[in-house]
Amino acid sequence: MAKETYYKKGDWNAICDVCGFKFKASQLRKRWDNMRVCSDDWEERQPQDLLRARPDDQSVPWTRPEGEDQDIVNGAGL
């Protein structure tokens, strides 16, 4: 990268948050994660970050009531 120390009216020197090289502020772009980056470090946001999943219905289609507890005698009287 070239040194960006020349004068440009209304512009200033800035550092890329990813690579650390010096650029003019007008050459940097704000990325989706609020970092100011050069064109080499620019990346689009993953489109699936913005998706919302449908709620999953986890109820069972039918149920039976729980049966009563029964005492089982182990053939001791035989």
Secondary structure, DSSP 4 states (H G I P E B T S, - for coil): -----S--TT--EEE-TTT--EEEGGG-EE-TTS-EE-TTT--PPPGGGG--PPPP----S---PPPPP-----STT-
